[in-house]
Amino acid sequence: MKVGVLTGGGDCPGLNAVIRAVGRRSFQRGHEVVGVRDGWRGLVEDELEPLGPREISGILPRGGTILGTTRTNPYKLDGGVGRVLDTFERAGLEALVAIGGEDTLGVAAGLFEEHALPVVGVPKTIDNDLSGTDYTFGFDTAVFIATEAIDRLHTTAESHNRVMVVEVMGRNTGWIAVTSGIAGGADVILIPEQPISIDDAINEIRRRHERGKDFSIVVISEGYELEGLGDGGAEDEFGHVRLSERGVGEALGREIEKRTGYETRVTVLGHVQRGGSPTPRDRVLATRFGLKAADLVDDQRFGQMASLQGDRIVEVSLKDATAELKTVPPEWYDVAKAFFG
Ligand code: F6P
């Protein structure tokens, strides 16, 4: 078989580990593997490259993706879907492994349903917002980085008696904020799923000060709907606005300082959460997903996605997995709230 592999959407640590696993298992079975450049763009614009044992050697610990990635949406381009199908056929591909989040896998689900494209999916994203899997790879690394940052901010916050606001990624869900906030001992955590007023957040900080704690750590998701804040920047091809441009962390920091008089500083973690080497957990998860995807291809289980359920890697349908976002359930926020103030 000739198997294509693509990585789409925002990059995340562990993509190369998946590519390596898909390659290794496919070679063992005598299949040929072809790399698609820059996500769906490579199929729209016919940019493919051979992916042999040499190309996938030594990439397990490397962040980013050796195949490149974009947020290209073939459904939004004139004749885009037709070009994807043409390239696929002309290149003699017989299967495709699409590694991505809700956007990339949403396209894969559509192409499978509407055009019977023989595609299987692998769930990636630091945001952990994909249904159908307990965890996506990349998330553990992002949480590790955010937690380390919170730990570092603690010591400087305490030395200066300051409030430190930390803005983390996660798009419209609060998985990174709530998990790193719990792990880092944040005093208030603001996530899109559980809106609270600025005054309520400030009251938690005041309570701490009354107890003699003159410093506080506040973690806020980039997608938090803060009172009075605008919508954000330009939309990408999937209709997502660039949330970092809204400056929700800065806006919250200004309000805290204005309303309390406590000196406040803001740190926006940004893309450091996505860069660099994956954690061991992400390397292992990505590797297991990659092997499963290669098995799905071999078994011709197209339209399916590798998924983690409990400790098992299973298959779920791409359609179900991309039907809705996985948000943070209230029980998770309750854990965080037990340590507020
Ligand atoms: O989906 C991953 C993610 O890092 C989000 O957390 C964030 O909102 C977005 O991508 C940033 O996108 P870009 O890299 O295009 O700025």
Boltz pocket constraint, residues with backbone or C-beta under 6 A from the ligand:
constraints:
  - pocket:
      binder: B
      contacts: [[A, 10], [A, 11], [A, 101], [A, 125], [A, 126], [A, 127], [A, 169], [A, 170], [A, 171], [A, 222], [A, 241], [A, 242], [A, 243], [A, 244], [A, 274]]
      max_distance: 6.0
